[in-house]
């Protein structure tokens, strides 16, 4: 019973934090919101991941994070310190697809001249 109540409290806490974050973002100018797009997306992803994980988080951890102020902002800050391979993945994909396009282009050009 205590565990379920703790999960509920945790979920409400992070939901409230996300609503407050969204409210602050919506008060910004359009250009500022656009500049904060990655932060906005990351905060939402962190929130969604925590909601999904809430049933698996240890009871003691739930107690700790429920009492932790501005948990989403804290976790976002920590996330920003992690090494990210996103751009490497994008470049890998782009290089692969550009190479394929070049191959198709060369093939068509060869067919036209033949």
C-alpha positions, 0 to 999 in steps of 0.5 A: 500500500505504501509503495503504491502511494509513494509511486503516485506521489512521485508521479504527481511531483514530476507531472507538476514539475513538467507543467511548471516547466512548460508554463515557463517555456510558454511565456518566452518569445517564439525565438527563445522557445525555438532555441530551447527546443532540445531542452524542452524535448529532453525534459519531456523525454526524462519525464516520460522515462521516469513515469514508465520507470516509476513502477520499477524504482526501488522504494527507498529511491522513490522516497529520496527523489520525491523529496528532491527539489526540481528533479527534472531540471536536475536530471536534465543538467546531469544528462547534458554532461553525458557524452552524446553520440547523436551527431555521430549517428546522424553523420553516419546515416547522412554519409551512408545515404549520400553515398547511395544517392551518388551511386544511383546518380552515377548509374542513371548518368551511365545509362543515359550516356550508353 
